[in-house]
């Protein structure tokens, strides 16, 4: 390659690599309050978060100490749902005295093709099926669309409180990482070629 063409090639490679890395570092994120009553899977409206493309990777996290409620004691839980005994700390959302039993297992509930614990955080992307999220989820979308979040329950009328979910999406698909790797490889090869005498 002639010297000016090589310099143009390297400049294009550098700009392309910088653009890809900038896109990768600009992951989308949002915090969403999901209300046990208003966002119940039993008649509520899902809490809207981010819109995804098919095949996009994303995570959802909720602080395990963030609690919501499905009615009279003992029906407090975190986003994993009513899965076991939960005792008040004296400073949690329940307002109950420390060591009071505020939550216990209520078994599972089935709706929309999903069987999960009562009181769990679940999601749905577009018109797709419900899926379990809990306090920590990482996965890849099968279809594109808006991610809606719900409190999984059969009766929304006695629910209260909310949890805050952090939704993170990486906008850069895996194919772009492969492209970036290839561009860096070509740039390295271009530098290693010995000069040809005229």
FENCORUR-V359051 format. One line per field, one symbol per residue. ss: DSSP state (@ for helix, = for strand, . for the rest). A space follows every 50 residues. Layout:
ss = ???
//
This chain:
ss = ..@@@@@@@@@@@@@@@@@@@@@@@..========....=......==== ==....======.....==.....===..=.....==............. ===....====..====..======.....==...=====....====== =........=.========....@@@@@@@@@@@@@@@@@@@......
//
